[in-house]
Amino acid sequence: HAQENVLQRVLQLPVVSSTCQTLQRKYSSTKESHPLMASVCEVYERGVQGAGALAMWGMEPVVRRLEPQFAVANNLACRGLDHLEEKIPALQYPVDK
């Protein structure tokens, strides 16, 4: 049984995934319709990718040492998400519903 990841579970909730898809479509259409905005966005995207890679490289030893604590926090968060999904059925529907 693979361990659940709370972030993956949250991203798979219909309300969250439909919101992300809507934002991605708006972002893409804005880039397509405004050439200046597209060039600014591309520079920003490259910077974020580079910074993210550098941060992950620097954090790797810390993450490895804290892995047991992350696992405990993840399990607690998954249980909290179970409770939220039970109490708020609207989380199972896309934003437009």
Secondary structure, DSSP 8 states (H G I E B T S, - for coil): -----HHHHHHHSHHHHHHHHHHHHHHHHHHHH-HHHHHHHHHHHHHHHHHHHHHHHHHHHHHHHTHHHHHHHHHHHHHHHHHHHHH-GGGGS-TT-
